[in-house]
């Protein structure tokens, strides 16, 4: 009779199909909406409102300026 051969390597894991959901953006940016921004490097507020899509990473030095209105 033959003796079983000893196994020295770990068993391979079974292939599992992973279902990945589409990545949702942190925030949706509306190109029609204008927002007040400031330059993070200089700290100066930009005089004119810019399209909100500029904040999606196109201009990393810009950030939305806090509102001066109460409750906004």
C-alpha positions in Angstrom: 0.0 0.0 0.0 1.1 3.5 -0.7 1.5 6.0 2.0 0.1 9.5 1.5 2.6 12.2 0.6 3.0 14.9 3.3 1.8 18.3 2.3 4.2 21.1 3.1 2.6 24.1 1.4 -0.7 25.8 2.5 -3.9 25.1 0.6 -4.8 27.7 -2.0 -7.9 29.7 -1.0 -11.0 29.3 -3.2 -11.6 32.1 -5.6 -14.3 34.3 -4.3 -16.2 36.6 -6.6 -16.3 40.0 -5.0 -19.1 42.4 -5.9 -17.9 45.9 -5.6 -20.3 48.8 -5.5 -19.5 51.9 -7.6 -17.5 54.5 -5.7 -19.7 57.4 -4.7 -18.1 60.8 -4.8 -17.8 62.5 -1.4 -19.8 65.3 -2.8 -21.5 66.1 -6.0 -20.5 69.4 -7.6 -23.0 71.4 -9.6 -21.4 73.4 -12.5 -24.2 75.9 -12.5 -23.8 76.8 -8.8 -21.3 79.6 -8.0 -19.5 79.7 -4.6 -17.3 82.1 -2.8 -13.7 80.7 -2.4 -10.4 81.7 -0.9 -6.9 80.8 -1.7 -5.4 78.5 1.0 -1.8 79.5 0.3 -2.4 83.3 0.6 -5.5 83.4 2.6 -7.2 85.9 0.3 -10.8 85.6 -0.7 -11.4 85.6 -4.4 -13.5 88.6 -5.4 -15.9 86.8 -7.8 -17.8 83.6 -7.2 -16.5 80.7 -9.2 -18.2 77.5 -10.4 -18.5 74.8 -7.7 -16.8 72.3 -9.9 -13.5 74.1 -9.3 -13.5 72.6 -5.9 -13.4 69.0 -7.1 -9.6 68.9 -7.2 -8.9 71.0 -10.3 -7.5 73.8 -8.1 -6.2 72.3 -4.9 -5.3 75.7 -3.5 -8.9 76.8 -3.4 -11.4 76.1 -0.6 -14.9 77.2 0.0 -15.2 80.4 2.1 -17.3 80.1 5.2 -20.7 81.9 4.9 -21.2 85.1 6.9 -24.9 84.5 7.1 -26.5 83.2 10.2 -27.7 79.6 9.8 -26.0 78.9 6.5 
